[in-house]
Each structure stands twice: as structure tokens, then as C-alpha cells.
Amino acid sequence: MNYDVVIRNGTVVDGTGLAPYRADVGIAGGRIATIGRIREHGATDIDAEGHAVTPGFIDGHTHLDAQVFWDQLGANSCWHGITTAVMGHCGFTLAPADPAARELVVRNLERAEDISGVAMAAGIDWTWSTFAQYLDAVDRQPKGINYAANLGHSALRTFVMGERAFEEEAGPDDLKAMAAELEDALRAGAYGFTTSRTEHHRTSDDRPVASRLASWTEVAELVGVLGALGVGVFQLVQDPPPPDDPERDTRLVDLAVRTGVPVAIGGGSDRALGLIDAAAAAGARMFGLTHCRGIGTMSSFRTQLPFDGLPEWRDLRARPLDVQLIALRDQDLVQRLVASAHHSPYGRALGGEARPPEFDRMQVLERPVPPNPTVAEAAAARGIDPVELMIALALETDLHQFFVQTNLPFDHAQTKRAMAHPRTVMSFSDSGAHVSQMSDASIYTHLLAHWVRDRGDFSLEEAVRMITLAPARAWGFHDRGLLRQGLVADINVFDPERVAPAMPTVVHDLPAGEKRIEQKSVGFRATLVGGQVIIDDGIPTGARPGRLIRGPLASSAP
């Protein structure tokens, strides 16, 4: 047989969770042709001795909707073995949106997801109005990895209602128009429908994002469109139920039962796991998205600090970085900054904005994988104030030092329960969003380095299943997520003894020179998409085999 690629001498971890085995993998025409002993050479041979050969990782929760237009490779996702990304979550998408009214969807994205409006204006040729037209635009883009796209509720509301979407509930005509556009989107290949009902999502002009104005009746009618067509996943993000609405979770379960639509929610808490189990007991399908590191924010003088809005700090942080570097050598200023950090009132942080500091929880990022000291511990070791320590480390590193603080205290036991739950998927990177606030595409390599290699909480085969077959099943990708003859050849080859995130850095490579946090990885021999090597020993090859994966209604169209 003529093979395009043969991956030789590797240990196959096939995605099922079953024991690894030694075999070669032959690829032809973008698909897996043979798994076993292969004597023939391929056009390209990859020696995988000492390496795991796995399916490509599937990231089920990203916000790459805008980035796909200016980044052909798919960073940071591509650096961490992700070969398929589902985008368009939390109700935030770039379509539907008329070009003349695109500021309405940009308003939803800028603050809630930290996607630069300046970068979007400079990097996107806005050629669409409907979601179907947006999918066609994505389809035309050269892509390193694969994408599937959901339609977002906030964009749908602003498309139909304009400014009223930020002010009022929808009327009957509005609902009819939204349902029609959603149906058209699903028939064109949208994978699902998403919404946000959390107070943490606000616009750049400090109003609730459009989906938060929707009544539950509106949400239920739109989810009913998916149910009537028999396709799609409904994803929502919301806060814990308030005391005055004890029936809220019951309404969600009832909606899932009545429509038959799979529902994706955040699955990191015991309360969420209980809701997921209750939904299953009622006959609904609900799954949780988990995060293996604890969702939090990254702080540095080159990105954001929790002190940026405080007196003394505000003036300093408005200056160029080289001026800040000089100013921070003034000990009188340092003492004023320390006093302000301890005694000034902090505003409320939302989304990925830096939280008020908790020095016993905030860590000094000395290495990309734990353990790292807390700021309090590092300050005590030097015998100085925690804020003074942050300034000192910034000076010692030319302002590059990162500090990381989870939004809540990290509970290892609870996180392990959530990740091991049979109805959760480890898939919550938010990649493409919060680009100057966090870098969570690396949770995939963090899982392999910390939870598998360092701690032994999961076997390699268990962890690989969590990020390949499990998300493939959750989102209905039937042709990937496993190493099996005939399936798409999205494949990773990595060294289990070395794979890990690399240290993050700040780069200014977004359109218009806007900044983002870049985080690569170590330990990957190769990542293949559709049988083509897109990254070879950490170096992009220039291949762009990625494609838009359209939903089942589009796939079955004549």
C-alpha cells in the first residue's frame, strides 16, 4: 500500500481508555489506513520510538471565532495538541451581524471575552450578515486546525433587535425572526446554540450582554428549534441559582427532557455534578465541562495587574513600560504603591479581569507546572511586603514576571471528582478569549504533565480519553477522537516523560499590534491534522489542512 505518512515504533494510546500497545500507524488520503506492523515506507516517516501516539485533542469550549481570520495556525491551541476546536460559546459570536451594525457584537465581545475591538477592526474583512455567510467565510480561510461553530444568543438578539437587545425582552415578531435565523444557521452547519446568563458578562460600555436580557421563555423557544430539527448542543453559562429562584435548575432539566437537546454546563463543582446526575435520572442528556487547573487570571506589568485602577498605580500604569521600569526604582514611589495596594478600595472584577489580590492564593509563576510558591510565601522568604515582592520580581525580570491567582481557592479533591465523573469532559480552555488575561489552551498539556506524570491521579490512557473520545462523543464528531482505521488522521505524537506547557510570554502579534499571552509547549514530536504534519518538533510546517466541520444537517444535504 502507498502511505502518505507512517508513524513508526510508537505506543498507541487510541482514545478508548484501554491499555496502550506498540504499533505503527499508516495514513493515506487524510485518514488512518493501517494500525499494526507496517513494512512499507511512507512519503514521510516519523520515528515515534519512546513516544505516545494519540488522537488529536478536541477542545469543546473556545472563542476562536475572530482569531480564525488573522491566525491561520490556531495558536495557542495548536501548540498543545488541539486539532479540533468548537467555537462560539457563551452566546458570543461574530454572526449573525450586518456589517453596518457589527459594533453590536463587538460590544458583547470586548469586555466579556477580552477580544480587542481594535484587533477585530484591523484583522477581519466583514463580508457576512447571516450565520450561514459567516460559516462560508470561515470555510474559505486557510486553517491549520479544524473548527466547528455554534451560533451565539447575544449576536442573534442584536441581529434581530438592534439596540433593543440591550434594553428589553423580545416580542413575538422578534422571536419568530430569531428562530428563523437559528434554523437557517443549523441547516448551514452550525453545531449548536449558546447563551450567557451570568452577571460576569458585561459589555464594554458596562451593560449586561444582550443574552442576559432574554426571558427564559425566549431561551426555551430557541432551544426548541434545535429539538424540532433533532440536532445541536445547547451550551449555557450562568451563576448559581439565587435563593429567590429555587426552581431554576428544574426548569433547565425540564427543557432538556422536553426538547431532547444535549445541554453543556460548567461541571467543576459538586452542585453542578448533582444537577448533571439529576438530569440523567430524569431522562435528559447533560454534560459538564471541567478545567484541570482552576480558572483564574494571569497578572504582570506587561499585561494587567489587580492594582491598575488604584490611586498611585493608575498614573504609573498609564505610562510606557520603559518609563514604568525606571519609576519603580524610586523607593518613595514603591512605598506609596504598597500603601495604595493595601488600603485603597478595589472595584469589582468581572470575567478574566484581575481579581483583588489574595496573596496566600496568588502564585509566583516560576515554572509552568506546579508547585509554585505563593506571593505570601515568596515575600516571607525575603522578609518583605507581598506587593513589594511583586515589584521586586518585576524589576528583576524586566517586567516579564507572571503571577497567577485562581478565582476561587483550588480544591484538588473536588476537581478530581469532576474530571473523573462519567458525564464530564475536560474541555474548558476559552482559547481565543481573555488573550491578555489567561492562557488556558495549556490545560491539555497541564493535564498530561501534572495530573498524569507528576501526581499519577490518572493513567495516560484515561487522560487521553478525556480529551479525545469524550469530547468527540459529547459534540457528535463521529469521524475523529479515536485511532481507528478509516477515521480522520488527526494525531499527536509526544513524549509522555517530557510533555508540558512552556513558560508564557507576552507578544504583540495581533492585528494593529495588540498584545496577547503566548504559551507554547514542550515534548511534542509532531501534530497532524487530516494526515498532514502541521507542527514538527515545535516548528510549524506551513501546512494548512484544517477545515470547517459543519453540523449534521449541512453534512447530509444533497
Number of C-alpha atoms within 10 A of each C-alpha: 12 14 20 19 25 28 24 23 21 24 20 24 24 24 29 18 18 12 13 18 14 17 20 22 27 28 27 22 15 19 23 24 22 20 18 14 13 18 10 12 16 18 12 13 15 19 14 22 16 14 22 26 33 27 32 31 32 30 28 26 23 25 25 25 24 22 22 22 20 19 18 17 24 25 21 21 30 23 26 28 32 29 30 30 27 25 26 30 28 29 27 29 29 28 30 28 27 18 13 9 14 19 16 24 27 23 20 31 28 20 25 24 23 21 25 24 17 15 19 21 15 14 18 14 12 18 13 18 18 19 28 21 16 23 22 15 16 19 16 12 17 18 21 30 30 21 26 25 30 31 31 29 31 30 30 30 29 27 25 20 22 17 14 14 24 22 16 14 21 20 10 10 11 17 20 15 16 24 20 13 20 27 18 15 28 27 21 22 28 28 29 28 29 27 25 26 20 18 15 19 26 22 21 17 11 12 15 21 33 34 29 25 20 21 12 15 12 20 17 16 17 22 26 19 21 24 20 12 14 14 21 25 25 25 27 20 19 16 11 11 11 9 7 7 8 10 11 14 16 13 13 18 22 16 20 25 18 14 19 21 25 21 26 24 20 21 27 23 16 13 10 19 23 12 21 25 18 16 22 17 11 13 15 23 21 29 26 27 23 25 22 23 21 19 20 23 26 27 26 20 21 22 18 17 22 20 26 18 15 18 16 19 20 13 12 18 19 11 12 10 15 10 12 17 18 10 15 17 13 10 11 10 15 19 14 13 22 20 15 17 23 13 9 13 13 16 12 10 12 14 20 23 23 24 23 17 19 16 17 14 19 25 23 24 22 14 13 17 18 14 12 16 17 21 26 20 18 19 19 13 10 10 10 13 16 24 23 18 21 22 21 18 16 19 18 11 10 13 20 18 22 26 19 23 27 18 18 10 14 16 11 12 9 13 20 17 15 25 24 18 17 14 19 26 30 29 29 22 26 22 26 26 27 25 24 25 24 28 26 28 28 27 23 30 26 24 27 24 23 21 19 20 19 13 11 12 15 18 16 24 20 18 21 27 26 26 25 30 25 24 25 23 13 20 19 16 17 12 15 28 31 26 28 19 15 15 18 25 30 32 30 24 29 26 18 18 14 16 22 27 25 20 16 21 15 17 15 12 15 19 18 14 12 16 18 25 20 21 23 21 22 18 20 24 21 23 31 27 29 27 22 26 23 24 23 15 14 16 11 17 14 12 18 20 19 25 20 21 21 21 24 19 18 16 12 10 9 4
